[in-house]
Amino acid sequence: MELYSGLRPWYDRALELMAIYLSVVMYGPRMMKKRPAFRLQGVLVAYNFSLVIMSAYMVYELLVSSIEAGYSLTCQVVDYSYTPNALRMLFVCWLYYVSKYVELADTVFFILRKKSNQVSVLHVYHHAATVFFAWLGVAYVPGGQSFFQPLLNSAVHVVMYTYYGLAALGPHIQPYLWWKKYLTSMQLVQLTLIMGHAGYNMFVPDCAFPKGYDLLVFSYALSLLLLFANFYRQAYSTGKRQEFKGKPLASNGVQDNGVHSHKDHRE
């Protein structure tokens, strides 16, 4: 258990990094106000496709580890042993936690490209809160019922960052990205499944997995579902499209983490 409990003090580090992140959100646009925007095309292509690979690897590891351990979707306690499969699950949960810090670069790139209007409430809330839940999972329940959320999230991110990577290649790719709005639909389906999974497990009798964790996950997924649904309604519903046209897209619901032309930019 020492290995598992040793992950819990990272809470302080998570708070420190979140404080830095929020400082960047607040002061970054001010620092860029009189500076020319960076274009960062090559960086964005590499960044997005790197996250595609990382997300695909996590999907594979989560699937294989859970299948080999004979996981149940209705009640699965955490294996805190030092068996190879338990440690494999612990590692991929830790990697998922690390990936949430990597994804904070989404915000940094928007600020450097002077697209701070993309850094919406949904964007900041989603990125910051996900770090906390990823830490909570790896520190206290690395595996068991908690494997479901990172599995779905990583699968969605394979598709999402593929879109971002293709968008970053340039305008000539845009005609092939007609499926953009379906990314938001995927997010909504993902959140609905996570809510269903966590909600059901809260009422499974005699299940030793912490129901408090399921309640937190359910509440967080519900809050995101409402925000994403509001974005989808504004962006794609009949009668709202013209009203919404020209307004910034909320991050991950879905913003363009690609490259657009700048009158004044740096490579």
VENDA-V373377 format. One record per residue. RES is the residue in three letters. SS is DSSP state (2 for helix, 1 for strand, 0 for the rest). PHI is phi as a letter, one per 40 degrees, with the letter a starting at -180 (none if undefined). OMEGA is omega as a letter, one per 30 degrees, with the letter a starting at -180 (NA if undefined). Layout:
RES,SS,PHI,OMEGA  RES,SS,PHI,OMEGA
This chain:
MET,0,none,a  GLU,2,c,l  LEU,2,c,a  TYR,2,c,a  SER,2,c,l  GLY,0,c,l  LEU,0,c,a  ARG,0,c,l  PRO,0,c,l  TRP,2,c,l  TYR,2,d,l  ASP,2,c,l  ARG,2,c,l  ALA,2,c,l  LEU,2,c,l  GLU,2,c,a  LEU,2,c,l  MET,2,c,l  ALA,2,c,l  ILE,2,c,a  TYR,2,d,a  LEU,2,c,l  SER,2,c,l  VAL,2,c,l  VAL,2,c,a  MET,2,c,a  TYR,2,b,l  GLY,2,d,l  PRO,2,d,l  ARG,2,c,l  MET,2,c,a  MET,2,c,a  LYS,0,d,a  LYS,0,b,l  ARG,0,b,l  PRO,0,c,a  ALA,1,c,l  PHE,1,c,l  ARG,0,c,l  LEU,0,g,a  GLN,2,d,a  GLY,2,c,l  VAL,2,c,a  LEU,2,c,l  VAL,2,c,a  ALA,2,c,a  TYR,2,c,a  ASN,2,c,a  PHE,2,c,l  SER,2,c,l  LEU,2,c,l  VAL,2,c,a  ILE,2,c,a  MET,2,c,a  SER,2,c,l  ALA,2,c,l  TYR,2,c,a  MET,2,c,l  VAL,2,d,a  TYR,2,c,a  GLU,2,c,l  LEU,2,c,l  LEU,2,c,a  VAL,2,c,a  SER,2,c,a  SER,2,c,l  ILE,2,c,a  GLU,2,c,l  ALA,0,c,l  GLY,0,g,a  TYR,0,c,l  SER,0,b,l  LEU,0,c,a  THR,0,c,l  CYS,0,a,l  GLN,0,b,l  VAL,0,c,a  VAL,0,c,l  ASP,0,c,a  TYR,0,c,a  SER,0,c,l  TYR,0,b,l  THR,0,c,a  PRO,2,d,a  ASN,2,c,l  ALA,2,c,l  LEU,2,c,l  ARG,2,c,l  MET,2,c,l  LEU,2,d,a  PHE,2,c,a  VAL,2,c,l  CYS,2,c,l  TRP,2,c,l  LEU,2,c,l  TYR,2,c,l  TYR,2,c,l  VAL,2,c,a  SER,2,c,l  LYS,2,c,l  TYR,2,c,l  VAL,2,d,a  GLU,0,c,l  LEU,0,c,l  ALA,2,c,l  ASP,2,d,a  THR,2,c,a  VAL,2,c,a  PHE,2,c,l  PHE,2,c,a  ILE,2,c,l  LEU,2,c,l  ARG,0,c,l  LYS,0,f,l  LYS,0,b,a  SER,2,c,l  ASN,2,c,l  GLN,2,c,a  VAL,0,c,a  SER,0,c,l  VAL,2,c,l  LEU,2,c,a  HIS,2,d,a  VAL,2,c,a  TYR,2,c,a  HIS,2,c,a  HIS,2,c,a  ALA,2,c,a  ALA,2,c,a  THR,2,c,l  VAL,2,d,a  PHE,2,c,a  PHE,2,c,l  ALA,2,c,l  TRP,2,c,a  LEU,2,d,a  GLY,2,c,a  VAL,2,c,a  ALA,2,c,a  TYR,2,b,a  VAL,0,b,a  PRO,0,c,a  GLY,0,h,a  GLY,2,g,a  GLN,2,d,a  SER,2,c,a  PHE,2,c,a  PHE,2,c,a  GLN,2,c,l  PRO,2,c,l  LEU,2,c,l  LEU,2,c,a  ASN,2,c,l  SER,2,c,l  ALA,2,c,l  VAL,2,c,a  HIS,2,c,l  VAL,2,d,a  VAL,2,c,a  MET,2,c,a  TYR,2,c,l  THR,2,c,l  TYR,2,d,a  TYR,2,c,a  GLY,2,c,l  LEU,2,c,l  ALA,2,c,a  ALA,0,c,a  LEU,0,c,l  GLY,0,h,a  PRO,2,d,a  HIS,2,c,l  ILE,2,c,a  GLN,2,d,l  PRO,2,c,a  TYR,2,c,a  LEU,0,b,a  TRP,2,c,a  TRP,2,c,a  LYS,2,d,a  LYS,2,c,l  TYR,2,c,l  LEU,2,c,l  THR,2,c,l  SER,2,c,l  MET,2,c,l  GLN,2,c,a  LEU,2,c,l  VAL,2,c,l  GLN,2,d,a  LEU,2,c,l  THR,2,c,l  LEU,2,c,l  ILE,2,c,l  MET,2,c,l  GLY,2,c,a  HIS,2,c,a  ALA,2,c,a  GLY,2,c,l  TYR,2,c,a  ASN,2,c,l  MET,0,c,a  PHE,0,b,l  VAL,0,c,a  PRO,0,c,l  ASP,0,f,l  CYS,0,b,a  ALA,0,c,l  PHE,0,c,a  PRO,0,d,a  LYS,2,c,l  GLY,2,c,l  TYR,2,c,l  ASP,2,d,l  LEU,2,c,l  LEU,2,c,l  VAL,2,c,l  PHE,2,d,a  SER,2,c,l  TYR,2,c,l  ALA,2,c,l  LEU,2,c,l  SER,2,c,l  LEU,2,c,l  LEU,2,d,l  LEU,2,c,l  LEU,2,c,l  PHE,2,c,l  ALA,2,c,l  ASN,2,c,l  PHE,2,c,a  TYR,2,c,l  ARG,2,c,a  GLN,2,c,a  ALA,2,c,a  TYR,2,b,a  SER,0,c,l  THR,0,c,l  GLY,0,g,a  LYS,0,b,a  ARG,2,c,a  GLN,2,c,l  GLU,2,c,a  PHE,2,c,a  LYS,0,d,l  GLY,0,g,l  LYS,0,c,a  PRO,0,c,l  LEU,0,c,l  ALA,0,c,a  SER,0,d,l  ASN,0,g,l  GLY,0,b,f  VAL,0,b,l  GLN,0,c,l  ASP,0,c,l  ASN,0,c,l  GLY,0,b,a  VAL,0,b,l  HIS,0,b,a  SER,0,c,l  HIS,0,b,l  LYS,0,c,a  ASP,0,b,a  HIS,1,a,l  ARG,1,b,l  GLU,0,c,NA
